[in-house]
Structure formats: C-alpha cells, structure tokens
Amino acid sequence: MIKIDSGKPRDLSLEVQKALPLINDNSKRKKRKEGAELLSSQLEFGGKISFGNSLGDLLSSLKAHINDTNKQLIKVFVHLSGLVLISLPDK
C-alpha cells in the first residue's frame, strides 16, 4: 500500500459518481462488487479524501449493501466502509 499524506485532501467525487451506479445495480452482483472495488482501490492509497457532495449518497449506498444477500459482498462493503471512515478529513 502506498501512503499519500499531503496537507490537502484528494477529491474523489468524480470516482464516487462513476462507482455509485455500479454499486446500486441490484440486478448484478458483479457490478456491485466492481463498483466497490473501484472505490476501494482509490482509497487504499491512504491520505485524506474529499468526497464533495457525493459523501451522503455513498454512505447511504454502503448502509444498504452491508445487508446484501451475498456474504462475499458484505465483506467487500464492510471493507469499503472502513476505508471511507479512515480517509475522512478531521473536520
């Protein structure tokens, strides 16, 4: 894992907007996993992240999918939720 620790948070709002339709695709498990892994790969670089106005939508989606019927996807979404929480700026 590469650590990026600059004073200014990285803006991932565009990546979140690209991933949300995949995450919210309830008809295809592969698409949900693909969307979650897309965001996870961006968040695993470390450092503080700015989600812009898309943070609320992302958190709502994560909340809904933590109760997914597929146990493997639950693990993916719990991992992504942890990465989101760790990456939030202090203020």
C-alpha positions as CSV (number, residue, x, y, z in Angstrom):
1,M,0.0,0.0,0.0
2,I,1.3,3.4,-1.0
3,K,0.8,6.2,1.6
4,I,0.0,9.6,0.3
5,D,-0.1,12.3,3.0
6,S,-0.3,15.7,1.6
7,G,-1.9,18.6,3.5
8,K,-4.7,18.9,1.0
9,P,-7.3,16.1,0.7
10,R,-7.6,14.4,-2.7
11,D,-11.0,14.9,-4.4
12,L,-12.7,11.6,-5.3
13,S,-16.1,13.0,-6.1
14,L,-15.9,12.0,-9.8
15,E,-14.8,8.5,-8.9
16,V,-17.7,8.2,-6.5
17,Q,-20.2,9.4,-9.1
18,K,-18.8,6.7,-11.5
19,A,-18.9,4.0,-8.9
20,L,-22.4,4.7,-7.4
21,P,-24.4,3.4,-10.4
22,L,-22.4,0.2,-10.3
23,I,-22.8,-0.2,-6.5
24,N,-26.5,0.4,-6.7
25,D,-27.1,-2.1,-9.6
26,N,-29.2,-4.6,-7.6
27,S,-29.7,-6.8,-10.6
28,K,-26.0,-7.8,-10.9
29,R,-23.7,-8.9,-8.1
30,K,-20.6,-8.5,-10.3
31,K,-21.4,-4.8,-11.0
32,R,-21.9,-4.1,-7.2
33,K,-18.5,-5.7,-6.5
34,E,-16.8,-3.9,-9.4
35,G,-18.1,-0.5,-8.1
36,A,-17.0,-1.2,-4.5
37,E,-13.5,-2.4,-5.7
38,L,-13.1,0.6,-7.9
39,L,-13.5,2.9,-4.9
40,S,-11.5,0.7,-2.6
41,S,-8.5,0.8,-4.9
42,Q,-8.6,4.6,-4.8
43,L,-9.0,4.8,-1.0
44,E,-6.2,2.2,-0.3
45,F,-3.6,4.8,-1.3
46,G,-4.2,6.5,2.0
47,G,-4.3,10.1,2.9
48,K,-7.3,12.3,3.4
49,I,-10.0,12.3,0.8
50,S,-12.7,14.9,-0.2
51,F,-15.9,13.3,-1.4
52,G,-17.6,16.6,-2.3
53,N,-21.4,16.4,-2.3
54,S,-21.4,12.7,-3.0
55,L,-20.5,11.6,0.5
56,G,-24.1,11.3,1.6
57,D,-25.1,9.2,-1.4
58,L,-22.1,6.9,-0.9
59,L,-22.8,6.4,2.8
60,S,-26.5,5.6,2.0
61,S,-25.4,3.0,-0.6
62,L,-22.9,1.4,1.8
63,K,-25.5,1.2,4.5
64,A,-27.9,-0.5,2.2
65,H,-25.4,-3.0,0.8
66,I,-23.9,-4.0,4.2
67,N,-27.0,-6.2,4.4
68,D,-26.5,-7.7,1.0
69,T,-27.7,-11.3,0.5
70,N,-24.3,-12.3,-0.8
71,K,-21.9,-12.9,2.1
72,Q,-18.8,-12.2,0.0
73,L,-20.2,-8.8,-1.0
74,I,-20.9,-8.0,2.7
75,K,-17.2,-8.3,3.3
76,V,-16.3,-6.1,0.4
77,F,-18.8,-3.4,1.5
78,V,-17.6,-3.5,5.2
79,H,-14.0,-3.1,4.0
80,L,-15.0,-0.2,1.8
81,S,-16.9,1.4,4.7
82,G,-13.8,1.2,6.9
83,L,-11.7,2.8,4.2
84,V,-14.2,5.6,3.8
85,L,-14.2,6.4,7.5
86,I,-10.4,6.3,7.8
87,S,-10.0,8.6,4.8
88,L,-12.3,11.4,6.0
89,P,-10.6,14.6,7.0
90,D,-10.7,15.5,10.7
91,K,-13.0,18.5,10.0
